[in-house]
Amino acid sequence: MIEIFFYLIFFISLIFLSGLCCLKYIFKLDVTLFRFSEIGLIGITFFTFLSFLIHFFFPLNTNINLITTVILFLFGIFRNSYYLIQILKKNYLILIISLFIVFLMTLNYNPHEDYGYYHLPYIINLTSEKIIFGLSNLQPQFGWNSSWLNLSAMFYLPILGLNGVHMSNPILFFFVLCLFIETAYSKKNENRLSRYFLIILSFYIIIKFSRISAHGFDFPANIFLLLSFYYFLKLNETYDNFKLEKYFIIILIFSTLALTIKLSTFVAPLIVFASLFIIKVKNIKKKTITKSLLFCLSLFLFWVIQQFIYSGCFVPMFEFTCIKSVNWYTLDISNSIKAVTGAVNKSFRDYTGTLTQEEYLNNFNWVSTWFNRNKTEFFEHLSAFLIPFLVIFIFNFKYLYISKKNYLGIKNKNILIITLLFTFIGLSFWFVKSPVIRFGIPYLYVSSFFFIIYFLKYIFKINLTIKRGILITLFLSLTFNASKNLNRVLNFENRESYWPKILKVEYSSKKIDNFSINFPDSKIISNQHQYCWSIPFICHIDSGNGINIYKKNEYIFINQLKNKN
């Protein structure tokens, strides 16, 4: 247990130093203008950028990762020792609270079945070989690559081994918690809309996500998209050129990362364009804009190129982006995406009627079944969202009053128009294409938040101050989180390890094209045991049938046999 605590400290420090180096030596910015949490979140993005860059030429194995880690850590320490001491002095209480909460959550790490199905196998591929042409021919899900899994692979280090790849979500949660607490303690802009947005979001996240329940990347994608919107609100509330510059860079970085983590955040560019419109470019240094744009464009292109190398498609969800003439084009990827975004995500498995799958998906025949399947989860999220609103109102009851005065810092109507576009486009695409509740959380949250705020403000003319209750409410939510997870840890029986459980799967091997192909033992019937999990590279659940493998210019190519349609 204790080793997890020290690993957390090390990786958090590493990511923070990465963000520090990125801001100082790439963007040439004054890091004192940034909060501790903001530097850490930017560090996550920079580390992700490195993972793409390195993987084009090297496998993300323990040796490569160790060299990268040591260089970044030592460089960051020696070049920023004074600043680091000042940071620790200023934020030590926030750091201790956040570290304690995240530590308990990490001990309750319980990955879902997708982890063994394609998340962990994907990481195994990253750590075994440099980028593989046609990787999705091993499994179509590999073509929907997420930058979050690339980031996770960077924590594959000596001694830790595969245990290290579980650190990405706890690290993110740590810096998000720090941001929440920093905002709660802040005395500036007390009644601004942005602060309301983040405070309510913080309570919702702490209550609803009281444990890091999976290795998945829905949570990271949603967090970075929502934080992009938060900084967009802050951008709208200031005229200070230095703050405009800072907020725009953060929006650009977070939006780009969200998009590369999961395509369900496709509206992220809308926030960037809206930000450019608000700052009118001329208000900040064009050199700064150029550097940040080039950095984020590079990250996005790395992600797109990686998808093309894996599948033959730049964006596998859209068939028109596929170059079908390349040898490694994945024949099954379009059908696989249609199956997941269609029948699976629209609850066809729960349908008990007489309609065929095609009939079920047409004319919104799926809506009633989908709603019955997801209504409990939907109302759980809604309840968790409304609770912090209610608690804040209770603790601020005597400050509620009737007034037409604007206490929320809304300087123009553009913010409302952009919000409506953001939520309408996002919700429409989500509902029609892939209506899984966790995919739509950012749009559901933003729309609900603005509905309540504008309902109170413009219908009832109610304004409230958040001078009281914020710290109390935050304390209560953190106490709930910590006590719940502490109870889980103390009452967890027969735990072999506090690391996430990796199912040990028996497997067999055979030779194909001078490559050793590993596959789960067919004697075991359980679905979970038919996944690759941590089976060594190359793992193919269908024992290599329908594929051929060869090496060219030191890169591995995996093709589907042409007679497979």
C-alpha positions as CSV (number, residue, x, y, z in Angstrom):
1,M,0.0,0.0,0.0
2,I,2.7,2.5,1.0
3,E,4.5,2.1,-2.4
4,I,1.4,3.4,-4.2
5,F,1.6,6.6,-2.0
6,F,5.2,7.3,-3.0
7,Y,4.6,6.4,-6.6
8,L,1.7,8.9,-6.6
9,I,4.0,11.6,-5.2
10,F,6.7,10.9,-7.8
11,F,4.4,10.9,-10.8
12,I,2.5,14.0,-9.7
13,S,5.9,15.8,-9.3
14,L,7.0,14.5,-12.7
15,I,3.8,15.8,-14.5
16,F,4.0,19.1,-12.7
17,L,7.7,19.6,-13.8
18,S,6.7,18.7,-17.3
19,G,4.1,21.4,-17.3
20,L,6.5,23.8,-15.8
21,C,9.1,23.1,-18.6
22,C,6.5,23.3,-21.3
23,L,5.3,26.8,-20.2
24,K,8.8,28.2,-19.5
25,Y,10.8,26.8,-22.4
26,I,8.3,26.2,-25.2
27,F,5.7,28.9,-24.7
28,K,8.2,31.3,-23.0
29,L,5.6,32.4,-20.4
30,D,5.8,33.6,-16.9
31,V,4.8,30.5,-14.9
32,T,3.9,32.7,-11.8
33,L,0.8,33.7,-13.7
34,F,-0.5,30.1,-13.5
35,R,-1.9,28.2,-10.6
36,F,-0.3,25.0,-9.4
37,S,-3.2,22.9,-10.7
38,E,-3.1,24.6,-14.1
39,I,0.6,23.8,-14.5
40,G,-0.1,20.2,-13.6
41,L,-2.9,19.8,-16.1
42,I,-0.8,21.4,-18.9
43,G,1.9,18.9,-17.9
44,I,-0.4,16.0,-18.6
45,T,-0.9,17.4,-22.1
46,F,2.8,17.9,-22.7
47,F,3.5,14.3,-21.5
48,T,0.9,13.1,-23.9
49,F,2.5,15.0,-26.7
50,L,5.9,13.3,-25.8
51,S,4.2,9.9,-25.9
52,F,3.1,10.3,-29.5
53,L,6.4,11.8,-30.6
54,I,8.5,9.0,-29.0
55,H,6.2,6.2,-30.2
56,F,6.6,7.0,-33.8
57,F,10.3,5.9,-33.5
58,F,10.5,3.8,-30.3
59,P,8.4,1.4,-28.3
60,L,7.3,2.9,-25.0
61,N,9.1,0.3,-23.0
62,T,10.7,0.5,-19.6
63,N,14.1,1.7,-20.9
64,I,12.7,4.5,-23.1
65,N,10.3,5.6,-20.5
66,L,12.9,5.6,-17.8
67,I,15.3,7.8,-19.9
68,T,12.5,10.2,-20.7
69,T,11.3,10.4,-17.0
70,V,14.8,10.9,-15.6
71,I,15.7,13.6,-18.0
72,L,12.5,15.6,-17.5
73,F,12.6,15.1,-13.7
74,L,16.2,16.2,-13.2
75,F,16.0,19.0,-15.7
76,G,12.8,20.3,-14.0
77,I,14.2,20.0,-10.5
78,F,17.6,21.7,-11.2
79,R,16.2,24.6,-13.3
80,N,13.2,25.4,-11.0
81,S,14.3,24.5,-7.5
82,Y,13.5,28.0,-6.0
83,Y,10.1,28.2,-7.6
84,L,9.2,24.7,-6.5
85,I,10.0,25.6,-2.9
86,Q,7.7,28.6,-3.1
87,I,5.0,26.5,-4.6
88,L,5.2,24.0,-1.8
89,K,5.1,26.7,0.8
90,K,2.1,28.3,-0.8
91,N,0.0,25.2,-1.5
92,Y,1.1,22.6,1.0
93,L,-2.4,22.3,2.6
94,I,-4.1,21.9,-0.7
95,L,-1.5,19.3,-1.8
96,I,-1.9,17.3,1.4
97,I,-5.7,17.2,1.2
98,S,-5.8,16.3,-2.5
99,L,-3.1,13.7,-2.1
100,F,-4.9,12.0,0.7
101,I,-8.3,11.9,-1.2
102,V,-6.7,10.6,-4.4
103,F,-4.6,8.0,-2.5
104,L,-7.8,6.4,-1.0
105,M,-9.5,6.5,-4.4
106,T,-6.5,4.8,-6.0
107,L,-6.7,1.9,-3.5
108,N,-10.2,1.3,-4.8
109,Y,-9.3,1.1,-8.5
110,N,-11.6,-1.4,-10.1
111,P,-11.3,-1.6,-13.9
112,H,-14.3,-2.5,-16.1
113,E,-14.3,-5.2,-18.7
114,D,-13.1,-2.9,-21.5
115,Y,-9.8,-2.7,-19.7
116,G,-9.0,-6.4,-20.4
117,Y,-10.8,-6.3,-23.8
118,Y,-8.7,-3.6,-25.5
119,H,-7.4,-0.9,-23.1
120,L,-4.6,-3.0,-21.5
121,P,-3.8,-5.0,-24.8
122,Y,-3.5,-1.6,-26.6
123,I,-1.0,-0.5,-24.0
124,I,0.9,-3.8,-24.3
125,N,1.2,-3.1,-28.0
126,L,2.6,0.4,-27.3
127,T,5.2,-0.9,-24.9
128,S,6.3,-3.8,-27.1
129,E,6.9,-2.2,-30.5
130,K,7.2,1.2,-32.1
131,I,4.1,2.3,-34.0
132,I,2.5,-0.6,-35.9
133,F,0.9,-0.2,-39.3
134,G,-2.5,-1.9,-39.4
135,L,-2.7,-2.4,-35.6
136,S,-6.5,-2.4,-35.8
137,N,-6.4,-5.6,-37.9
138,L,-5.6,-7.3,-34.6
139,Q,-8.8,-5.7,-33.1
140,P,-11.0,-3.0,-34.7
141,Q,-11.2,-1.1,-31.3
142,F,-7.4,-0.3,-31.6
143,G,-8.3,2.0,-34.5
144,W,-10.3,4.3,-32.2
145,N,-7.0,5.2,-30.4
146,S,-7.1,7.4,-27.4
147,S,-4.2,9.7,-26.5
148,W,-5.0,8.8,-22.8
149,L,-3.7,5.2,-23.4
150,N,-0.6,6.7,-25.0
151,L,-0.1,8.7,-21.8
152,S,-0.7,5.7,-19.6
153,A,2.0,3.7,-21.5
154,M,4.5,6.4,-20.4
155,F,4.2,5.3,-16.8
156,Y,5.4,1.8,-17.7
157,L,8.6,1.8,-15.7
158,P,11.1,-0.7,-14.2
159,I,10.0,-2.2,-10.9
160,L,6.5,-0.9,-11.4
161,G,5.8,-2.7,-14.7
162,L,2.2,-2.7,-15.8
163,N,1.1,-1.4,-12.4
164,G,2.4,2.0,-13.5
165,V,-0.1,2.4,-16.3
166,H,-2.9,2.8,-13.8
167,M,-1.5,6.1,-12.6
168,S,-3.0,8.4,-15.3
169,N,-6.5,8.8,-13.9
170,P,-5.3,9.3,-10.2
171,I,-2.9,12.0,-11.4
172,L,-5.6,13.8,-13.3
173,F,-8.0,13.6,-10.4
174,F,-5.3,15.1,-8.1
175,F,-4.8,18.2,-10.2
176,V,-8.5,18.6,-10.7
177,L,-9.1,18.5,-6.9
178,C,-6.3,21.0,-6.5
179,L,-8.1,23.3,-8.9
180,F,-11.4,22.9,-7.1
181,I,-9.8,23.7,-3.7
182,E,-7.8,26.6,-5.1
183,T,-11.0,28.1,-6.5
184,A,-12.9,27.6,-3.3
185,Y,-10.3,29.4,-1.3
186,S,-10.0,32.2,-3.8
187,K,-11.5,35.5,-2.7
188,K,-11.4,37.1,-6.2
189,N,-14.4,37.3,-8.5
190,E,-16.6,35.8,-5.9
191,N,-19.9,36.0,-7.8
192,R,-18.7,35.4,-11.3
193,L,-20.5,32.9,-13.5
194,S,-17.2,30.9,-14.0
195,R,-16.8,30.4,-10.3
196,Y,-20.3,29.2,-9.9
197,F,-19.7,26.8,-12.8
198,L,-16.5,25.3,-11.3
199,I,-17.8,25.1,-7.7
200,I,-21.0,23.2,-8.8
201,L,-18.8,21.0,-11.0
202,S,-16.4,20.2,-8.2
203,F,-19.2,19.0,-5.9
204,Y,-20.7,17.0,-8.6
205,I,-17.4,15.3,-9.5
206,I,-16.4,14.6,-5.9
207,I,-19.8,13.1,-5.0
208,K,-20.5,11.2,-8.2
209,F,-17.0,10.0,-8.9
210,S,-16.1,9.0,-5.4
211,R,-13.8,6.3,-6.6
212,I,-11.6,5.8,-9.7
213,S,-13.7,2.9,-10.9
214,A,-12.1,2.2,-14.3
215,H,-9.1,2.7,-16.4
216,G,-11.3,4.2,-19.1
217,F,-10.9,7.6,-20.7
218,D,-14.5,8.9,-20.6
219,F,-13.8,10.8,-17.4
220,P,-10.6,12.4,-18.6
221,A,-12.2,13.5,-21.9
222,N,-15.2,15.0,-20.2
223,I,-13.1,16.7,-17.5
224,F,-10.9,18.5,-20.1
225,L,-13.9,19.5,-22.2
226,L,-15.7,21.0,-19.1
227,L,-12.6,22.7,-17.9
228,S,-12.2,24.2,-21.4
229,F,-15.7,25.7,-21.0
230,Y,-14.8,26.9,-17.5
231,Y,-11.9,28.9,-18.8
232,F,-14.0,30.2,-21.7
233,L,-16.3,31.7,-19.1
234,K,-13.3,33.2,-17.3
235,L,-12.1,34.6,-20.7
236,N,-15.4,36.3,-21.1
237,E,-15.2,37.9,-17.7
238,T,-11.8,39.7,-18.0
239,Y,-10.2,42.6,-20.0
240,D,-6.7,42.0,-18.7
241,N,-4.4,41.1,-21.6
242,F,-2.2,38.8,-19.5
243,K,-5.2,36.8,-18.3
244,L,-6.7,36.8,-21.9
245,E,-3.4,35.2,-23.1
246,K,-3.3,32.7,-20.2
247,Y,-7.0,31.6,-20.6
248,F,-6.8,31.3,-24.4
249,I,-3.7,29.0,-24.1
250,I,-5.4,26.8,-21.5
251,I,-8.6,26.6,-23.6
252,L,-6.6,25.6,-26.7
253,I,-4.5,23.0,-24.9
254,F,-7.4,21.4,-22.9
255,S,-9.8,21.4,-25.9
256,T,-7.2,19.7,-28.1
257,L,-6.4,17.1,-25.5
258,A,-10.1,16.4,-25.0
259,L,-10.6,15.8,-28.7
260,T,-7.6,13.4,-28.9
261,I,-8.8,11.5,-25.8
262,K,-12.3,10.8,-27.1
263,L,-14.1,11.9,-30.3
264,S,-17.3,12.5,-28.4
265,T,-15.8,15.8,-27.4
266,F,-15.9,16.9,-31.0
267,V,-17.4,20.3,-30.1
268,A,-14.2,21.4,-28.4
269,P,-13.0,23.4,-31.5
270,L,-16.2,25.5,-31.1
271,I,-14.9,26.7,-27.8
272,V,-11.6,27.6,-29.3
273,F,-13.2,29.6,-32.2
274,A,-15.5,31.4,-29.8
275,S,-12.5,32.3,-27.6
276,L,-10.7,33.7,-30.7
277,F,-13.8,35.8,-31.4
278,I,-13.9,37.2,-27.9
279,I,-10.3,38.1,-27.5
280,K,-10.2,39.5,-31.1
281,V,-6.6,38.1,-31.5
282,K,-5.1,41.6,-31.5
283,N,-5.4,41.9,-27.7
284,I,-2.7,39.4,-27.1
285,K,0.7,38.6,-28.5
286,K,0.5,37.0,-31.9
287,K,3.7,35.1,-31.1
288,T,2.1,33.4,-28.2
289,I,-0.9,32.4,-30.3
290,T,1.3,31.0,-33.0
291,K,3.3,28.9,-30.5
292,S,0.3,27.5,-28.8
293,L,-1.5,26.8,-32.1
294,L,1.6,25.0,-33.4
295,F,1.9,22.9,-30.3
296,C,-1.8,21.9,-30.3
297,L,-1.9,21.4,-34.0
298,S,1.1,19.0,-33.7
299,L,-0.6,17.1,-31.0
300,F,-3.8,16.8,-33.1
301,L,-1.8,15.8,-36.2
302,F,0.1,13.1,-34.2
303,W,-3.2,11.7,-33.1
304,V,-4.7,11.7,-36.6
305,I,-1.6,10.2,-38.2
306,Q,-1.5,7.5,-35.6
307,Q,-5.1,6.6,-36.4
308,F,-4.2,6.5,-40.1
309,I,-1.2,4.2,-39.5
310,Y,-3.4,1.9,-37.3
311,S,-6.4,1.6,-39.6
312,G,-5.9,3.4,-42.9
313,C,-8.5,6.0,-41.8
314,F,-7.7,9.5,-40.5
315,V,-10.9,9.5,-38.5
316,P,-12.3,5.9,-38.5
317,M,-15.8,7.0,-37.5
318,F,-16.1,8.7,-40.9
319,E,-15.6,6.3,-43.8
320,F,-14.7,9.2,-46.3
321,T,-11.5,9.7,-44.4
322,C,-10.3,6.2,-45.1
323,I,-7.6,5.5,-47.8
324,K,-8.7,2.1,-48.8
325,S,-5.8,1.6,-51.2
326,V,-3.2,1.2,-48.5
327,N,-2.3,-2.4,-47.7
328,W,-3.2,-2.2,-44.0
329,Y,-6.7,-0.6,-44.4
330,T,-8.9,-2.3,-41.8
331,L,-11.9,-3.8,-43.7
332,D,-13.9,-4.3,-40.6
333,I,-13.5,-0.9,-38.9
334,S,-16.5,0.8,-40.4
335,N,-18.8,-2.1,-39.6
336,S,-17.4,-2.3,-36.1
337,I,-18.0,1.4,-35.5
338,K,-21.6,1.1,-36.9
339,A,-22.2,-1.8,-34.6
340,V,-21.1,-0.1,-31.5
341,T,-22.6,3.4,-32.2
342,G,-25.7,1.7,-33.4
343,A,-27.1,-1.4,-31.9
344,V,-24.9,-1.6,-28.8
345,N,-25.1,2.0,-27.7
346,K,-28.8,2.1,-28.4
347,S,-29.6,-0.8,-26.2
348,F,-30.6,-3.3,-28.8
349,R,-29.4,-6.1,-26.5
350,D,-32.2,-5.2,-24.1
351,Y,-34.9,-5.1,-26.7
352,T,-37.4,-7.9,-26.4
353,G,-39.7,-7.1,-29.4
354,T,-40.0,-8.5,-32.9
355,L,-38.2,-5.8,-34.8
356,T,-35.0,-6.6,-36.7
357,Q,-31.9,-4.7,-35.7
358,E,-32.2,-2.5,-38.8
359,E,-35.9,-1.8,-38.1
360,Y,-35.1,-1.1,-34.4
361,L,-32.5,1.5,-35.3
362,N,-34.7,3.3,-37.8
363,N,-37.2,6.1,-37.0
364,F,-36.1,6.3,-33.4
365,N,-37.8,3.0,-32.5
366,W,-34.9,2.5,-30.1
367,V,-35.7,5.4,-27.8
368,S,-38.1,3.7,-25.4
369,T,-35.9,0.7,-24.8
370,W,-32.8,3.0,-24.5
371,F,-34.6,5.2,-21.9
372,N,-35.7,2.3,-19.8
373,R,-32.2,0.9,-19.9
374,N,-30.5,4.2,-18.9
375,K,-33.0,6.1,-16.8
376,T,-31.5,5.0,-13.5
377,E,-28.0,6.2,-14.5
378,F,-29.4,9.4,-15.9
379,F,-31.3,10.3,-12.7
380,E,-28.3,9.4,-10.6
381,H,-26.2,12.0,-12.5
382,L,-29.0,14.5,-12.3
383,S,-29.4,14.0,-8.5
384,A,-25.6,14.3,-8.0
385,F,-25.7,17.5,-10.0
386,L,-28.6,19.1,-8.1
387,I,-27.4,18.2,-4.6
388,P,-24.5,20.8,-4.6
389,F,-27.0,23.5,-5.8
390,L,-29.3,22.7,-3.0
391,V,-26.6,22.7,-0.3
392,I,-25.1,26.0,-1.5
393,F,-28.6,27.5,-1.4
394,I,-29.1,26.3,2.2
395,F,-25.8,27.6,3.4
396,N,-26.4,30.9,1.7
397,F,-30.1,31.3,2.5
398,K,-29.9,34.6,4.2
399,Y,-28.0,36.1,1.2
400,L,-30.7,35.3,-1.3
401,Y,-32.6,38.4,-2.4
402,I,-34.6,39.9,-5.2
403,S,-32.6,42.2,-7.5
404,K,-32.0,43.1,-11.1
405,K,-28.4,43.8,-10.5
406,N,-26.0,41.6,-12.3
407,Y,-23.8,39.7,-9.9
408,L,-22.6,37.0,-12.3
409,G,-20.2,39.1,-14.4
410,I,-21.9,38.4,-17.7
411,K,-20.7,41.2,-20.0
412,N,-22.6,40.3,-23.2
413,K,-25.1,37.8,-24.7
414,N,-22.4,36.0,-26.8
415,I,-21.8,33.6,-23.9
416,L,-25.4,32.5,-24.0
417,I,-25.4,32.1,-27.7
418,I,-22.2,30.0,-27.7
419,T,-23.5,27.9,-24.8
420,L,-26.7,27.1,-26.7
421,L,-24.7,26.1,-29.8
422,F,-22.3,24.0,-27.7
423,T,-25.1,22.1,-26.0
424,F,-27.4,21.8,-29.0
425,I,-24.7,20.4,-31.4
426,G,-23.2,18.2,-28.7
427,L,-26.6,16.8,-27.4
428,S,-27.9,16.3,-30.9
429,F,-24.9,14.4,-32.1
430,W,-24.7,12.4,-28.9
431,F,-28.4,11.4,-28.9
432,V,-28.5,10.4,-32.5
433,K,-25.2,8.7,-32.9
434,S,-24.0,7.3,-29.5
435,P,-26.4,8.0,-26.6
436,V,-24.4,6.4,-23.8
437,I,-24.9,8.5,-20.7
438,R,-21.2,8.9,-19.9
439,F,-20.5,10.2,-23.4
440,G,-23.1,13.0,-23.0
441,I,-22.2,14.2,-19.5
442,P,-20.4,17.5,-20.6
443,Y,-23.4,18.6,-22.6
444,L,-26.0,17.5,-20.0
445,Y,-24.0,19.3,-17.3
446,V,-23.6,22.6,-19.2
447,S,-27.2,22.7,-20.4
448,S,-28.5,21.9,-16.9
449,F,-26.2,24.5,-15.2
450,F,-27.2,27.3,-17.5
451,F,-30.9,26.4,-17.3
452,I,-30.9,26.6,-13.5
453,I,-28.8,29.8,-13.4
454,Y,-30.8,31.7,-16.0
455,F,-34.1,30.4,-14.5
456,L,-33.2,31.8,-11.1
457,K,-31.7,35.0,-12.5
458,Y,-34.1,36.1,-15.2
459,I,-37.4,34.4,-14.2
460,F,-37.3,34.9,-10.4
461,K,-34.7,37.8,-10.5
462,I,-32.8,36.0,-7.8
463,N,-29.1,36.7,-7.1
464,L,-27.1,34.8,-4.6
465,T,-23.7,35.4,-3.2
466,I,-21.3,32.5,-2.4
467,K,-19.5,34.2,0.4
468,R,-20.7,31.5,2.8
469,G,-21.1,27.8,2.5
470,I,-18.5,27.1,-0.2
471,L,-15.7,25.8,2.0
472,I,-18.2,24.0,4.3
473,T,-19.9,22.3,1.3
474,L,-16.5,21.4,-0.2
475,F,-15.4,20.0,3.2
476,L,-18.6,17.9,3.4
477,S,-18.2,16.5,-0.1
478,L,-14.5,15.7,0.5
479,T,-15.4,14.0,3.8
480,F,-18.0,12.0,2.1
481,N,-15.5,10.9,-0.6
482,A,-12.8,10.0,1.9
483,S,-15.0,8.2,4.4
484,K,-16.7,6.1,1.6
485,N,-13.4,5.0,0.1
486,L,-11.8,4.4,3.5
487,N,-14.6,2.2,4.4
488,R,-14.2,0.3,1.1
489,V,-10.5,-0.2,1.8
490,L,-10.9,-1.4,5.4
491,N,-13.7,-3.8,4.5
492,F,-12.2,-5.2,1.3
493,E,-11.6,-8.9,2.0
494,N,-9.2,-11.3,0.4
495,R,-7.3,-8.5,-1.5
496,E,-4.2,-9.8,-3.0
497,S,-2.9,-6.4,-4.0
498,Y,-4.0,-2.8,-3.9
499,W,-3.2,-2.4,-7.5
500,P,-6.0,-3.0,-10.0
501,K,-6.6,-6.7,-10.7
502,I,-5.2,-8.0,-13.9
503,L,-6.9,-11.2,-14.9
504,K,-4.4,-14.0,-15.5
505,V,-5.4,-15.6,-18.8
506,E,-4.0,-18.9,-20.0
507,Y,-2.9,-18.7,-23.6
508,S,-1.4,-20.7,-26.5
509,S,0.9,-19.7,-29.2
510,K,1.6,-20.5,-32.9
511,K,3.9,-19.1,-35.7
512,I,2.5,-17.0,-38.5
513,D,4.9,-15.3,-41.0
514,N,7.8,-15.8,-38.6
515,F,5.9,-14.0,-35.8
516,S,4.7,-15.7,-32.6
517,I,1.0,-15.2,-32.3
518,N,-0.5,-15.6,-28.8
519,F,-4.2,-16.1,-28.2
520,P,-6.5,-16.9,-25.2
521,D,-6.9,-20.6,-24.4
522,S,-10.1,-21.7,-26.1
523,K,-10.8,-24.3,-23.3
524,I,-11.9,-21.5,-21.0
525,I,-15.4,-20.3,-21.9
526,S,-15.8,-17.1,-19.8
527,N,-16.0,-13.9,-21.9
528,Q,-13.5,-12.2,-19.7
529,H,-11.0,-15.1,-20.2
530,Q,-11.3,-14.7,-24.0
531,Y,-9.8,-11.2,-23.9
532,C,-6.1,-10.6,-24.3
533,W,-5.5,-8.8,-21.0
534,S,-1.8,-8.8,-20.4
535,I,-1.0,-11.7,-22.9
536,P,2.4,-10.8,-24.5
537,F,2.6,-9.1,-27.9
538,I,1.4,-10.3,-30.5
539,C,-2.1,-11.2,-29.1
540,H,-5.0,-12.0,-31.4
541,I,-8.2,-13.3,-29.9
542,D,-8.9,-15.2,-33.1
543,S,-5.5,-17.0,-33.0
544,G,-4.2,-15.1,-36.0
545,N,-6.8,-16.2,-38.5
546,G,-7.4,-13.8,-41.4
547,I,-4.2,-11.7,-41.0
548,N,-0.7,-11.7,-42.2
549,I,2.3,-10.0,-40.6
550,Y,5.6,-8.7,-42.0
551,K,8.3,-6.3,-41.2
552,K,9.5,-3.5,-43.5
553,N,12.1,-0.8,-42.7
554,E,12.0,-2.0,-39.1
555,Y,8.3,-1.4,-38.8
556,I,5.7,-4.1,-38.3
557,F,2.8,-4.2,-40.8
558,I,-0.4,-6.2,-40.1
559,N,-2.8,-6.7,-43.0
560,Q,-6.1,-8.5,-43.4
561,L,-6.1,-11.3,-45.9
562,K,-7.8,-10.1,-49.1
563,N,-10.3,-12.8,-49.2
564,K,-11.8,-11.6,-45.9
565,N,-14.7,-9.4,-46.5
